[in-house]
Amino acid sequence: MDQNAALVLFSGGQDSATCLAWALARFERVETLGFDYGQRHRVELDVRAPLRTDIASLTPDWTDKLGEDHIIDLTVLGQISETALTQNAAIAMQANGLPNTFVPGRNLLFFTFAAAIAYRRGIKHIITGVCETDYSGYPDCRDDTVKALQVALNLGMESRFVLHTPLMWIDKAQTWALARDLGGAALVEAIRTGSHSCYQGTRETLHPWGYGCGTCPACELRAQGWGRFQASPV
């Protein structure tokens, strides 16, 4: 395995865009991976390619490091899921305490397919933007889940993958600050205008924090983080 190669789970959202910059700042070869799982906010797949190019073009060094992009068709996940992210349903809390935007098994499958790609490509490091600080309570975003998956994947594939979660213990304001630290105002602007996080898939209105409906949980979280980031001293 190439110790200096990384695979970033890159959805086209704020978190994964920040993780892409994080990887480009640390590794010599960086590839990206996206999933089409029948998500209703499918516009995130449309913004991936231009955002990926914009981030890499911020420095010649990053341009040289950026490798292949991979897209995996996981629409079967959307077919077997009854969630607000894969069906036209109102966003609400469920009896089990989880929001109905939780797609059961999603991140477990994402990591498994990412490891399969990394195995074939000889990539040691796998990077994802999951977070346990600012999140909706998704159990597959927890640190314990990621650590357990790392053990399972390494045992099952007889490998030594390292799963990185650079955003695990920081909130959205700190994620914006990390982007600024990695790529300055240019990276913050690329993510603000180029990424997509809105669950509704709305991309008609550009708010101070980016595009979105402005009312779904993802938009509210992003807007609150932007507000705290803007109010904090540099």
mmCIF file of the C-alpha atoms, coordinates in Angstrom:
data_MODEL
# 
_entry.id   MODEL 
# 
loop_
_atom_site.group_PDB 
_atom_site.id 
_atom_site.type_symbol 
_atom_site.label_atom_id 
_atom_site.label_alt_id 
_atom_site.label_comp_id 
_atom_site.label_asym_id 
_atom_site.label_entity_id 
_atom_site.label_seq_id 
_atom_site.pdbx_PDB_ins_code 
_atom_site.Cartn_x 
_atom_site.Cartn_y 
_atom_site.Cartn_z 
_atom_site.occupancy 
_atom_site.B_iso_or_equiv 
_atom_site.pdbx_formal_charge 
_atom_site.auth_seq_id 
_atom_site.auth_comp_id 
_atom_site.auth_asym_id 
_atom_site.auth_atom_id 
_atom_site.pdbx_PDB_model_num 
ATOM 1   C CA . MET A 1 1   ? 0.000   0.000  0.000   1.00 0.00 ? 1   MET A CA 1 
ATOM 2   C CA . ASP A 1 2   ? 1.106   3.531  -0.780  1.00 0.00 ? 2   ASP A CA 1 
ATOM 3   C CA . GLN A 1 3   ? 1.714   5.256  2.556   1.00 0.00 ? 3   GLN A CA 1 
ATOM 4   C CA . ASN A 1 4   ? 1.332   8.648  0.871   1.00 0.00 ? 4   ASN A CA 1 
ATOM 5   C CA . ALA A 1 5   ? -1.949  7.996  -0.937  1.00 0.00 ? 5   ALA A CA 1 
ATOM 6   C CA . ALA A 1 6   ? -5.428  8.853  0.316   1.00 0.00 ? 6   ALA A CA 1 
ATOM 7   C CA . LEU A 1 7   ? -9.013  8.249  -0.762  1.00 0.00 ? 7   LEU A CA 1 
ATOM 8   C CA . VAL A 1 8   ? -11.525 10.915 0.296   1.00 0.00 ? 8   VAL A CA 1 
ATOM 9   C CA . LEU A 1 9   ? -15.235 10.148 0.560   1.00 0.00 ? 9   LEU A CA 1 
ATOM 10  C CA . PHE A 1 10  ? -16.299 13.266 -1.307  1.00 0.00 ? 10  PHE A CA 1 
ATOM 11  C CA . SER A 1 11  ? -20.030 13.965 -1.485  1.00 0.00 ? 11  SER A CA 1 
ATOM 12  C CA . GLY A 1 12  ? -19.865 17.590 -2.613  1.00 0.00 ? 12  GLY A CA 1 
ATOM 13  C CA . GLY A 1 13  ? -20.867 18.958 0.788   1.00 0.00 ? 13  GLY A CA 1 
ATOM 14  C CA . GLN A 1 14  ? -19.062 21.334 3.135   1.00 0.00 ? 14  GLN A CA 1 
ATOM 15  C CA . ASP A 1 15  ? -17.565 18.647 5.342   1.00 0.00 ? 15  ASP A CA 1 
ATOM 16  C CA . SER A 1 16  ? -16.206 16.421 2.593   1.00 0.00 ? 16  SER A CA 1 
ATOM 17  C CA . ALA A 1 17  ? -14.852 19.459 0.714   1.00 0.00 ? 17  ALA A CA 1 
ATOM 18  C CA . THR A 1 18  ? -12.915 20.478 3.816   1.00 0.00 ? 18  THR A CA 1 
ATOM 19  C CA . CYS A 1 19  ? -11.634 16.922 4.132   1.00 0.00 ? 19  CYS A CA 1 
ATOM 20  C CA . LEU A 1 20  ? -10.452 16.988 0.519   1.00 0.00 ? 20  LEU A CA 1 
ATOM 21  C CA . ALA A 1 21  ? -8.368  20.086 1.246   1.00 0.00 ? 21  ALA A CA 1 
ATOM 22  C CA . TRP A 1 22  ? -7.101  18.439 4.445   1.00 0.00 ? 22  TRP A CA 1 
ATOM 23  C CA . ALA A 1 23  ? -5.956  15.416 2.451   1.00 0.00 ? 23  ALA A CA 1 
ATOM 24  C CA . LEU A 1 24  ? -4.336  17.488 -0.305  1.00 0.00 ? 24  LEU A CA 1 
ATOM 25  C CA . ALA A 1 25  ? -2.322  19.303 2.355   1.00 0.00 ? 25  ALA A CA 1 
ATOM 26  C CA . ARG A 1 26  ? -0.995  16.006 3.767   1.00 0.00 ? 26  ARG A CA 1 
ATOM 27  C CA . PHE A 1 27  ? -0.694  13.314 1.118   1.00 0.00 ? 27  PHE A CA 1 
ATOM 28  C CA . GLU A 1 28  ? 1.100   13.034 -2.214  1.00 0.00 ? 28  GLU A CA 1 
ATOM 29  C CA . ARG A 1 29  ? -1.731  11.335 -4.129  1.00 0.00 ? 29  ARG A CA 1 
ATOM 30  C CA . VAL A 1 30  ? -5.388  11.991 -3.377  1.00 0.00 ? 30  VAL A CA 1 
ATOM 31  C CA . GLU A 1 31  ? -8.315  10.286 -5.080  1.00 0.00 ? 31  GLU A CA 1 
ATOM 32  C CA . THR A 1 32  ? -11.996 10.921 -4.418  1.00 0.00 ? 32  THR A CA 1 
ATOM 33  C CA . LEU A 1 33  ? -15.075 8.724  -4.158  1.00 0.00 ? 33  LEU A CA 1 
ATOM 34  C CA . GLY A 1 34  ? -18.743 9.617  -4.439  1.00 0.00 ? 34  GLY A CA 1 
ATOM 35  C CA . PHE A 1 35  ? -21.964 7.610  -4.169  1.00 0.00 ? 35  PHE A CA 1 
ATOM 36  C CA . ASP A 1 36  ? -25.257 7.811  -6.003  1.00 0.00 ? 36  ASP A CA 1 
ATOM 37  C CA . TYR A 1 37  ? -27.640 6.183  -3.526  1.00 0.00 ? 37  TYR A CA 1 
ATOM 38  C CA . GLY A 1 38  ? -30.877 7.704  -4.777  1.00 0.00 ? 38  GLY A CA 1 
ATOM 39  C CA . GLN A 1 39  ? -30.587 10.740 -2.512  1.00 0.00 ? 39  GLN A CA 1 
ATOM 40  C CA . ARG A 1 40  ? -33.271 13.379 -3.035  1.00 0.00 ? 40  ARG A CA 1 
ATOM 41  C CA . HIS A 1 41  ? -30.569 16.076 -2.776  1.00 0.00 ? 41  HIS A CA 1 
ATOM 42  C CA . ARG A 1 42  ? -28.912 14.589 -5.842  1.00 0.00 ? 42  ARG A CA 1 
ATOM 43  C CA . VAL A 1 43  ? -27.666 18.036 -6.815  1.00 0.00 ? 43  VAL A CA 1 
ATOM 44  C CA . GLU A 1 44  ? -24.683 17.302 -4.573  1.00 0.00 ? 44  GLU A CA 1 
ATOM 45  C CA . LEU A 1 45  ? -23.464 14.939 -7.286  1.00 0.00 ? 45  LEU A CA 1 
ATOM 46  C CA . ASP A 1 46  ? -23.714 17.734 -9.845  1.00 0.00 ? 46  ASP A CA 1 
ATOM 47  C CA . VAL A 1 47  ? -21.492 20.097 -7.851  1.00 0.00 ? 47  VAL A CA 1 
ATOM 48  C CA . ARG A 1 48  ? -18.804 17.503 -7.084  1.00 0.00 ? 48  ARG A CA 1 
ATOM 49  C CA . ALA A 1 49  ? -16.724 17.815 -10.247 1.00 0.00 ? 49  ALA A CA 1 
ATOM 50  C CA . PRO A 1 50  ? -16.481 21.633 -10.425 1.00 0.00 ? 50  PRO A CA 1 
ATOM 51  C CA . LEU A 1 51  ? -15.907 21.900 -6.661  1.00 0.00 ? 51  LEU A CA 1 
ATOM 52  C CA . ARG A 1 52  ? -13.209 19.239 -6.804  1.00 0.00 ? 52  ARG A CA 1 
ATOM 53  C CA . THR A 1 53  ? -11.461 21.158 -9.595  1.00 0.00 ? 53  THR A CA 1 
ATOM 54  C CA . ASP A 1 54  ? -11.807 24.509 -7.823  1.00 0.00 ? 54  ASP A CA 1 
ATOM 55  C CA . ILE A 1 55  ? -10.276 23.191 -4.609  1.00 0.00 ? 55  ILE A CA 1 
ATOM 56  C CA . ALA A 1 56  ? -7.355  21.504 -6.355  1.00 0.00 ? 56  ALA A CA 1 
ATOM 57  C CA . SER A 1 57  ? -6.646  24.615 -8.434  1.00 0.00 ? 57  SER A CA 1 
ATOM 58  C CA . LEU A 1 58  ? -6.002  26.764 -5.363  1.00 0.00 ? 58  LEU A CA 1 
ATOM 59  C CA . THR A 1 59  ? -2.322  25.774 -5.428  1.00 0.00 ? 59  THR A CA 1 
ATOM 60  C CA . PRO A 1 60  ? -0.179  24.076 -8.105  1.00 0.00 ? 60  PRO A CA 1 
ATOM 61  C CA . ASP A 1 61  ? 0.854   21.553 -5.480  1.00 0.00 ? 61  ASP A CA 1 
ATOM 62  C CA . TRP A 1 62  ? -2.740  20.465 -4.896  1.00 0.00 ? 62  TRP A CA 1 
ATOM 63  C CA . THR A 1 63  ? -3.388  20.275 -8.642  1.00 0.00 ? 63  THR A CA 1 
ATOM 64  C CA . ASP A 1 64  ? -0.496  17.864 -9.046  1.00 0.00 ? 64  ASP A CA 1 
ATOM 65  C CA . LYS A 1 65  ? -1.645  15.704 -6.130  1.00 0.00 ? 65  LYS A CA 1 
ATOM 66  C CA . LEU A 1 66  ? -5.278  15.261 -7.184  1.00 0.00 ? 66  LEU A CA 1 
ATOM 67  C CA . GLY A 1 67  ? -5.844  11.872 -8.779  1.00 0.00 ? 67  GLY A CA 1 
ATOM 68  C CA . GLU A 1 68  ? -8.837  9.956  -10.095 1.00 0.00 ? 68  GLU A CA 1 
ATOM 69  C CA . ASP A 1 69  ? -12.456 10.415 -9.100  1.00 0.00 ? 69  ASP A CA 1 
ATOM 70  C CA . HIS A 1 70  ? -14.700 7.388  -8.615  1.00 0.00 ? 70  HIS A CA 1 
ATOM 71  C CA . ILE A 1 71  ? -18.505 7.213  -8.543  1.00 0.00 ? 71  ILE A CA 1 
ATOM 72  C CA . ILE A 1 72  ? -20.318 4.119  -7.287  1.00 0.00 ? 72  ILE A CA 1 
ATOM 73  C CA . ASP A 1 73  ? -23.957 3.384  -8.111  1.00 0.00 ? 73  ASP A CA 1 
ATOM 74  C CA . LEU A 1 74  ? -25.638 2.454  -4.824  1.00 0.00 ? 74  LEU A CA 1 
ATOM 75  C CA . THR A 1 75  ? -29.185 3.290  -5.877  1.00 0.00 ? 75  THR A CA 1 
ATOM 76  C CA . VAL A 1 76  ? -30.278 -0.033 -4.409  1.00 0.00 ? 76  VAL A CA 1 
ATOM 77  C CA . LEU A 1 77  ? -29.770 1.589  -0.986  1.00 0.00 ? 77  LEU A CA 1 
ATOM 78  C CA . GLY A 1 78  ? -32.362 4.212  -1.830  1.00 0.00 ? 78  GLY A CA 1 
ATOM 79  C CA . GLN A 1 79  ? -34.719 1.513  -3.069  1.00 0.00 ? 79  GLN A CA 1 
ATOM 80  C CA . ILE A 1 80  ? -34.676 -0.369 0.229   1.00 0.00 ? 80  ILE A CA 1 
ATOM 81  C CA . SER A 1 81  ? -34.645 2.733  2.467   1.00 0.00 ? 81  SER A CA 1 
ATOM 82  C CA . GLU A 1 82  ? -37.688 4.632  3.645   1.00 0.00 ? 82  GLU A CA 1 
ATOM 83  C CA . THR A 1 83  ? -36.073 7.868  4.787   1.00 0.00 ? 83  THR A CA 1 
ATOM 84  C CA . ALA A 1 84  ? -36.481 11.575 4.178   1.00 0.00 ? 84  ALA A CA 1 
ATOM 85  C CA . LEU A 1 85  ? -33.192 11.556 2.234   1.00 0.00 ? 85  LEU A CA 1 
ATOM 86  C CA . THR A 1 86  ? -34.320 8.881  -0.213  1.00 0.00 ? 86  THR A CA 1 
ATOM 87  C CA . GLN A 1 87  ? -38.070 9.483  -0.363  1.00 0.00 ? 87  GLN A CA 1 
ATOM 88  C CA . ASN A 1 88  ? -40.243 12.572 -0.751  1.00 0.00 ? 88  ASN A CA 1 
ATOM 89  C CA . ALA A 1 89  ? -41.156 12.727 2.927   1.00 0.00 ? 89  ALA A CA 1 
ATOM 90  C CA . ALA A 1 90  ? -41.231 15.512 5.500   1.00 0.00 ? 90  ALA A CA 1 
ATOM 91  C CA . ILE A 1 91  ? -38.224 15.630 7.807   1.00 0.00 ? 91  ILE A CA 1 
ATOM 92  C CA . ALA A 1 92  ? -39.212 14.535 11.318  1.00 0.00 ? 92  ALA A CA 1 
ATOM 93  C CA . MET A 1 93  ? -37.998 12.726 14.417  1.00 0.00 ? 93  MET A CA 1 
ATOM 94  C CA . GLN A 1 94  ? -38.748 9.015  14.749  1.00 0.00 ? 94  GLN A CA 1 
ATOM 95  C CA . ALA A 1 95  ? -39.875 7.035  17.777  1.00 0.00 ? 95  ALA A CA 1 
ATOM 96  C CA . ASN A 1 96  ? -36.339 5.680  18.222  1.00 0.00 ? 96  ASN A CA 1 
ATOM 97  C CA . GLY A 1 97  ? -34.983 9.206  18.753  1.00 0.00 ? 97  GLY A CA 1 
ATOM 98  C CA . LEU A 1 98  ? -33.277 9.435  15.365  1.00 0.00 ? 98  LEU A CA 1 
ATOM 99  C CA . PRO A 1 99  ? -34.322 11.833 12.586  1.00 0.00 ? 99  PRO A CA 1 
ATOM 100 C CA . ASN A 1 100 ? -35.847 10.180 9.527   1.00 0.00 ? 100 ASN A CA 1 
ATOM 101 C CA . THR A 1 101 ? -32.942 11.590 7.490   1.00 0.00 ? 101 THR A CA 1 
ATOM 102 C CA . PHE A 1 102 ? -30.874 8.718  8.886   1.00 0.00 ? 102 PHE A CA 1 
ATOM 103 C CA . VAL A 1 103 ? -30.233 6.160  6.125   1.00 0.00 ? 103 VAL A CA 1 
ATOM 104 C CA . PRO A 1 104 ? -29.564 2.831  7.876   1.00 0.00 ? 104 PRO A CA 1 
ATOM 105 C CA . GLY A 1 105 ? -26.315 1.208  6.786   1.00 0.00 ? 105 GLY A CA 1 
ATOM 106 C CA . ARG A 1 106 ? -25.249 4.105  4.568   1.00 0.00 ? 106 ARG A CA 1 
ATOM 107 C CA . ASN A 1 107 ? -21.858 4.892  6.081   1.00 0.00 ? 107 ASN A CA 1 
ATOM 108 C CA . LEU A 1 108 ? -21.174 1.231  6.762   1.00 0.00 ? 108 LEU A CA 1 
ATOM 109 C CA . LEU A 1 109 ? -21.589 0.538  3.048   1.00 0.00 ? 109 LEU A CA 1 
ATOM 110 C CA . PHE A 1 110 ? -19.670 3.670  2.084   1.00 0.00 ? 110 PHE A CA 1 
ATOM 111 C CA . PHE A 1 111 ? -16.631 2.603  4.093   1.00 0.00 ? 111 PHE A CA 1 
ATOM 112 C CA . THR A 1 112 ? -16.807 -0.965 2.792   1.00 0.00 ? 112 THR A CA 1 
ATOM 113 C CA . PHE A 1 113 ? -16.868 0.139  -0.828  1.00 0.00 ? 113 PHE A CA 1 
ATOM 114 C CA . ALA A 1 114 ? -14.194 2.745  -0.139  1.00 0.00 ? 114 ALA A CA 1 
ATOM 115 C CA . ALA A 1 115 ? -11.944 0.041  1.302   1.00 0.00 ? 115 ALA A CA 1 
ATOM 116 C CA . ALA A 1 116 ? -12.550 -2.137 -1.757  1.00 0.00 ? 116 ALA A CA 1 
ATOM 117 C CA . ILE A 1 117 ? -11.520 0.741  -4.035  1.00 0.00 ? 117 ILE A CA 1 
ATOM 118 C CA . ALA A 1 118 ? -8.530  1.561  -1.818  1.00 0.00 ? 118 ALA A CA 1 
ATOM 119 C CA . TYR A 1 119 ? -7.461  -2.096 -1.845  1.00 0.00 ? 119 TYR A CA 1 
ATOM 120 C CA . ARG A 1 120 ? -7.503  -2.174 -5.650  1.00 0.00 ? 120 ARG A CA 1 
ATOM 121 C CA . ARG A 1 121 ? -5.755  1.191  -5.942  1.00 0.00 ? 121 ARG A CA 1 
ATOM 122 C CA . GLY A 1 122 ? -3.106  0.465  -3.307  1.00 0.00 ? 122 GLY A CA 1 
ATOM 123 C CA . ILE A 1 123 ? -4.285  3.325  -1.064  1.00 0.00 ? 123 ILE A CA 1 
ATOM 124 C CA . LYS A 1 124 ? -3.664  3.162  2.679   1.00 0.00 ? 124 LYS A CA 1 
ATOM 125 C CA . HIS A 1 125 ? -5.558  6.202  3.993   1.00 0.00 ? 125 HIS A CA 1 
ATOM 126 C CA . ILE A 1 126 ? -9.351  6.635  3.792   1.00 0.00 ? 126 ILE A CA 1 
ATOM 127 C CA . ILE A 1 127 ? -10.817 9.984  4.845   1.00 0.00 ? 127 ILE A CA 1 
ATOM 128 C CA . THR A 1 128 ? -14.388 10.933 5.697   1.00 0.00 ? 128 THR A CA 1 
ATOM 129 C CA . GLY A 1 129 ? -16.121 14.014 7.092   1.00 0.00 ? 129 GLY A CA 1 
ATOM 130 C CA . VAL A 1 130 ? -18.266 12.286 9.714   1.00 0.00 ? 130 VAL A CA 1 
ATOM 131 C CA . CYS A 1 131 ? -18.562 14.191 12.958  1.00 0.00 ? 131 CYS A CA 1 
ATOM 132 C CA . GLU A 1 132 ? -19.804 13.499 16.478  1.00 0.00 ? 132 GLU A CA 1 
ATOM 133 C CA . THR A 1 133 ? -19.851 17.147 17.588  1.00 0.00 ? 133 THR A CA 1 
ATOM 134 C CA . ASP A 1 134 ? -22.321 18.870 15.236  1.00 0.00 ? 134 ASP A CA 1 
ATOM 135 C CA . TYR A 1 135 ? -24.484 16.033 13.958  1.00 0.00 ? 135 TYR A CA 1 
ATOM 136 C CA . SER A 1 136 ? -28.003 14.646 13.984  1.00 0.00 ? 136 SER A CA 1 
ATOM 137 C CA . GLY A 1 137 ? -27.288 11.679 16.214  1.00 0.00 ? 137 GLY A CA 1 
ATOM 138 C CA . TYR A 1 138 ? -26.539 9.295  13.360  1.00 0.00 ? 138 TYR A CA 1 
ATOM 139 C CA . PRO A 1 139 ? -24.953 6.214  14.986  1.00 0.00 ? 139 PRO A CA 1 
ATOM 140 C CA . ASP A 1 140 ? -22.793 5.516  11.918  1.00 0.00 ? 140 ASP A CA 1 
ATOM 141 C CA . CYS A 1 141 ? -21.050 8.897  12.348  1.00 0.00 ? 141 CYS A CA 1 
ATOM 142 C CA . ARG A 1 142 ? -19.714 8.097  15.803  1.00 0.00 ? 142 ARG A CA 1 
ATOM 143 C CA . ASP A 1 143 ? -16.038 7.658  16.582  1.00 0.00 ? 143 ASP A CA 1 
ATOM 144 C CA . ASP A 1 144 ? -16.676 4.190  18.021  1.00 0.00 ? 144 ASP A CA 1 
ATOM 145 C CA . THR A 1 145 ? -18.353 3.106  14.774  1.00 0.00 ? 145 THR A CA 1 
ATOM 146 C CA . VAL A 1 146 ? -15.428 4.283  12.652  1.00 0.00 ? 146 VAL A CA 1 
ATOM 147 C CA . LYS A 1 147 ? -12.886 2.584  14.898  1.00 0.00 ? 147 LYS A CA 1 
ATOM 148 C CA . ALA A 1 148 ? -14.869 -0.654 14.811  1.00 0.00 ? 148 ALA A CA 1 
ATOM 149 C CA . LEU A 1 149 ? -15.091 -0.467 11.024  1.00 0.00 ? 149 LEU A CA 1 
ATOM 150 C CA . GLN A 1 150 ? -11.354 0.073  10.730  1.00 0.00 ? 150 GLN A CA 1 
ATOM 151 C CA . VAL A 1 151 ? -10.754 -3.125 12.683  1.00 0.00 ? 151 VAL A CA 1 
ATOM 152 C CA . ALA A 1 152 ? -13.336 -5.087 10.671  1.00 0.00 ? 152 ALA A CA 1 
ATOM 153 C CA . LEU A 1 153 ? -12.087 -3.881 7.293   1.00 0.00 ? 153 LEU A CA 1 
ATOM 154 C CA . ASN A 1 154 ? -8.465  -4.592 8.116   1.00 0.00 ? 154 ASN A CA 1 
ATOM 155 C CA . LEU A 1 155 ? -9.306  -8.069 9.361   1.00 0.00 ? 155 LEU A CA 1 
ATOM 156 C CA . GLY A 1 156 ? -11.612 -8.845 6.460   1.00 0.00 ? 156 GLY A CA 1 
ATOM 157 C CA . MET A 1 157 ? -9.228  -7.580 3.783   1.00 0.00 ? 157 MET A CA 1 
ATOM 158 C CA . GLU A 1 158 ? -5.957  -8.504 5.476   1.00 0.00 ? 158 GLU A CA 1 
ATOM 159 C CA . SER A 1 159 ? -4.849  -4.892 5.151   1.00 0.00 ? 159 SER A CA 1 
ATOM 160 C CA . ARG A 1 160 ? -3.720  -1.944 7.234   1.00 0.00 ? 160 ARG A CA 1 
ATOM 161 C CA . PHE A 1 161 ? -6.091  0.813  6.197   1.00 0.00 ? 161 PHE A CA 1 
ATOM 162 C CA . VAL A 1 162 ? -6.170  3.947  8.332   1.00 0.00 ? 162 VAL A CA 1 
ATOM 163 C CA . LEU A 1 163 ? -9.571  5.655  8.577   1.00 0.00 ? 163 LEU A CA 1 
ATOM 164 C CA . HIS A 1 164 ? -9.228  9.385  9.214   1.00 0.00 ? 164 HIS A CA 1 
ATOM 165 C CA . THR A 1 165 ? -12.001 11.621 10.590  1.00 0.00 ? 165 THR A CA 1 
ATOM 166 C CA . PRO A 1 166 ? -10.483 15.128 10.781  1.00 0.00 ? 166 PRO A CA 1 
ATOM 167 C CA . LEU A 1 167 ? -13.823 16.732 11.703  1.00 0.00 ? 167 LEU A CA 1 
ATOM 168 C CA . MET A 1 168 ? -14.895 14.241 14.375  1.00 0.00 ? 168 MET A CA 1 
ATOM 169 C CA . TRP A 1 169 ? -14.416 16.523 17.390  1.00 0.00 ? 169 TRP A CA 1 
ATOM 170 C CA . ILE A 1 170 ? -15.014 19.978 15.890  1.00 0.00 ? 170 ILE A CA 1 
ATOM 171 C CA . ASP A 1 171 ? -18.231 21.898 15.201  1.00 0.00 ? 171 ASP A CA 1 
ATOM 172 C CA . LYS A 1 172 ? -19.328 23.644 12.006  1.00 0.00 ? 172 LYS A CA 1 
ATOM 173 C CA . ALA A 1 173 ? -17.756 26.968 12.974  1.00 0.00 ? 173 ALA A CA 1 
ATOM 174 C CA . GLN A 1 174 ? -14.453 25.202 13.542  1.00 0.00 ? 174 GLN A CA 1 
ATOM 175 C CA . THR A 1 175 ? -14.875 23.402 10.224  1.00 0.00 ? 175 THR A CA 1 
ATOM 176 C CA . TRP A 1 176 ? -15.093 26.760 8.459   1.00 0.00 ? 176 TRP A CA 1 
ATOM 177 C CA . ALA A 1 177 ? -12.022 27.870 10.414  1.00 0.00 ? 177 ALA A CA 1 
ATOM 178 C CA . LEU A 1 178 ? -10.158 24.732 9.371   1.00 0.00 ? 178 LEU A CA 1 
ATOM 179 C CA . ALA A 1 179 ? -10.922 25.486 5.729   1.00 0.00 ? 179 ALA A CA 1 
ATOM 180 C CA . ARG A 1 180 ? -9.544  29.003 6.215   1.00 0.00 ? 180 ARG A CA 1 
ATOM 181 C CA . ASP A 1 181 ? -6.393  27.599 7.821   1.00 0.00 ? 181 ASP A CA 1 
ATOM 182 C CA . LEU A 1 182 ? -5.900  25.125 4.982   1.00 0.00 ? 182 LEU A CA 1 
ATOM 183 C CA . GLY A 1 183 ? -6.570  27.344 1.994   1.00 0.00 ? 183 GLY A CA 1 
ATOM 184 C CA . GLY A 1 184 ? -7.311  30.873 3.162   1.00 0.00 ? 184 GLY A CA 1 
ATOM 185 C CA . ALA A 1 185 ? -10.275 32.967 2.069   1.00 0.00 ? 185 ALA A CA 1 
ATOM 186 C CA . ALA A 1 186 ? -10.208 31.389 -1.403  1.00 0.00 ? 186 ALA A CA 1 
ATOM 187 C CA . LEU A 1 187 ? -10.961 27.925 -0.045  1.00 0.00 ? 187 LEU A CA 1 
ATOM 188 C CA . VAL A 1 188 ? -13.689 29.252 2.258   1.00 0.00 ? 188 VAL A CA 1 
ATOM 189 C CA . GLU A 1 189 ? -15.336 30.960 -0.715  1.00 0.00 ? 189 GLU A CA 1 
ATOM 190 C CA . ALA A 1 190 ? -15.015 27.873 -2.923  1.00 0.00 ? 190 ALA A CA 1 
ATOM 191 C CA . ILE A 1 191 ? -16.760 25.786 -0.277  1.00 0.00 ? 191 ILE A CA 1 
ATOM 192 C CA . ARG A 1 192 ? -19.341 28.459 0.557   1.00 0.00 ? 192 ARG A CA 1 
ATOM 193 C CA . THR A 1 193 ? -20.531 28.845 -3.031  1.00 0.00 ? 193 THR A CA 1 
ATOM 194 C CA . GLY A 1 194 ? -19.529 25.528 -4.567  1.00 0.00 ? 194 GLY A CA 1 
ATOM 195 C CA . SER A 1 195 ? -20.586 22.895 -2.045  1.00 0.00 ? 195 SER A CA 1 
ATOM 196 C CA . HIS A 1 196 ? -24.081 21.634 -1.289  1.00 0.00 ? 196 HIS A CA 1 
ATOM 197 C CA . SER A 1 197 ? -25.443 20.435 2.063   1.00 0.00 ? 197 SER A CA 1 
ATOM 198 C CA . CYS A 1 198 ? -29.198 21.147 1.865   1.00 0.00 ? 198 CYS A CA 1 
ATOM 199 C CA . TYR A 1 199 ? -31.342 18.033 2.379   1.00 0.00 ? 199 TYR A CA 1 
ATOM 200 C CA . GLN A 1 200 ? -34.042 19.443 0.103   1.00 0.00 ? 200 GLN A CA 1 
ATOM 201 C CA . GLY A 1 201 ? -31.640 19.767 -2.822  1.00 0.00 ? 201 GLY A CA 1 
ATOM 202 C CA . THR A 1 202 ? -32.541 23.437 -3.185  1.00 0.00 ? 202 THR A CA 1 
ATOM 203 C CA . ARG A 1 203 ? -29.947 25.469 -5.047  1.00 0.00 ? 203 ARG A CA 1 
ATOM 204 C CA . GLU A 1 204 ? -31.821 28.569 -6.149  1.00 0.00 ? 204 GLU A CA 1 
ATOM 205 C CA . THR A 1 205 ? -30.877 30.977 -3.356  1.00 0.00 ? 205 THR A CA 1 
ATOM 206 C CA . LEU A 1 206 ? -27.353 31.927 -2.299  1.00 0.00 ? 206 LEU A CA 1 
ATOM 207 C CA . HIS A 1 207 ? -27.368 32.745 1.413   1.00 0.00 ? 207 HIS A CA 1 
ATOM 208 C CA . PRO A 1 208 ? -24.369 34.230 3.261   1.00 0.00 ? 208 PRO A CA 1 
ATOM 209 C CA . TRP A 1 209 ? -23.391 30.649 4.194   1.00 0.00 ? 209 TRP A CA 1 
ATOM 210 C CA . GLY A 1 210 ? -24.097 29.062 0.804   1.00 0.00 ? 210 GLY A CA 1 
ATOM 211 C CA . TYR A 1 211 ? -26.931 27.594 -1.259  1.00 0.00 ? 211 TYR A CA 1 
ATOM 212 C CA . GLY A 1 212 ? -29.926 25.842 0.259   1.00 0.00 ? 212 GLY A CA 1 
ATOM 213 C CA . CYS A 1 213 ? -33.532 26.015 1.395   1.00 0.00 ? 213 CYS A CA 1 
ATOM 214 C CA . GLY A 1 214 ? -32.502 27.678 4.649   1.00 0.00 ? 214 GLY A CA 1 
ATOM 215 C CA . THR A 1 215 ? -34.894 25.694 6.839   1.00 0.00 ? 215 THR A CA 1 
ATOM 216 C CA . CYS A 1 216 ? -33.857 22.020 6.801   1.00 0.00 ? 216 CYS A CA 1 
ATOM 217 C CA . PRO A 1 217 ? -31.570 20.733 9.594   1.00 0.00 ? 217 PRO A CA 1 
ATOM 218 C CA . ALA A 1 218 ? -28.516 20.702 7.324   1.00 0.00 ? 218 ALA A CA 1 
ATOM 219 C CA . CYS A 1 219 ? -29.039 24.330 6.292   1.00 0.00 ? 219 CYS A CA 1 
ATOM 220 C CA . GLU A 1 220 ? -29.685 25.441 9.866   1.00 0.00 ? 220 GLU A CA 1 
ATOM 221 C CA . LEU A 1 221 ? -26.538 23.729 11.111  1.00 0.00 ? 221 LEU A CA 1 
ATOM 222 C CA . ARG A 1 222 ? -24.438 25.206 8.328   1.00 0.00 ? 222 ARG A CA 1 
ATOM 223 C CA . ALA A 1 223 ? -25.893 28.703 8.831   1.00 0.00 ? 223 ALA A CA 1 
ATOM 224 C CA . GLN A 1 224 ? -25.320 28.626 12.593  1.00 0.00 ? 224 GLN A CA 1 
ATOM 225 C CA . GLY A 1 225 ? -21.741 27.505 12.104  1.00 0.00 ? 225 GLY A CA 1 
ATOM 226 C CA . TRP A 1 226 ? -21.124 30.245 9.554   1.00 0.00 ? 226 TRP A CA 1 
ATOM 227 C CA . GLY A 1 227 ? -22.503 32.839 11.935  1.00 0.00 ? 227 GLY A CA 1 
ATOM 228 C CA . ARG A 1 228 ? -20.212 31.737 14.758  1.00 0.00 ? 228 ARG A CA 1 
ATOM 229 C CA . PHE A 1 229 ? -17.262 31.557 12.374  1.00 0.00 ? 229 PHE A CA 1 
ATOM 230 C CA . GLN A 1 230 ? -17.879 35.095 11.126  1.00 0.00 ? 230 GLN A CA 1 
ATOM 231 C CA . ALA A 1 231 ? -18.208 36.392 14.693  1.00 0.00 ? 231 ALA A CA 1 
ATOM 232 C CA . SER A 1 232 ? -15.028 34.758 15.958  1.00 0.00 ? 232 SER A CA 1 
ATOM 233 C CA . PRO A 1 233 ? -11.680 36.559 15.880  1.00 0.00 ? 233 PRO A CA 1 
ATOM 234 C CA . VAL A 1 234 ? -9.181  35.429 13.274  1.00 0.00 ? 234 VAL A CA 1 
# 
